[in-house]
């Protein structure tokens, strides 16, 4: 229920911003594929007395950085206000040193991260430079072999999302969207004993979308 309530928040903001001028006959829909560079920042705090067990997990968020693929959809209810839904999936691989009571070795690990956001869009100058700002909420899911080997179940985190971007019209109904989004959320990788590594995450998502525009 907490996740559902957080995703309703951008819809409430959108309704308030559009006001009485909203009319379905004037709404415009956009949708298309997205390619992105997923770049997690920050650091993880590991449980020091269990480092031998944490070795399969990423030593830092940057290890999860990778190209991401997905899709996005938009609903513009006025020249200034809109709603954007976007979801992308990143698959990463890295090598880490695994420390065990019998010694240490290097192993290749892999993980997947999916981000999904619901954001309100705002255009400061709808008839001028096609810049937009965004704010809303998002969910981030971590899973994969690296977490499974450490006994960590797939993790689903809830957080906030902000961004900005630029729309470049290519054809009458085809637009290229360039944007950068930031996701802010807490992450705690836990097994049956307790926390293995945790920290507040700041994930950057630089994305390019090719969207088709409805009349």
Secondary structure, 3 states (H helix, E strand, C coil): CHHHHHHHHHHHHHHHHHHHHCCHHHCEEEEEEEEEEEEEECCCEECHHHHHHHCCCCCCHHHHCEEEEEEEEEEECCCCEEEEEEEEEEEEEEEEEEEECCEEEEEEEEEEEEEEEEEEEECCCCCCCCEEEEEEEEEEEEECHHHHHCCCCCEEEEEEEEEEEEEEEEECCEEEEEEEEEEEEEEEEECCCCEEEEEEEEEEEEEEEEEEECC
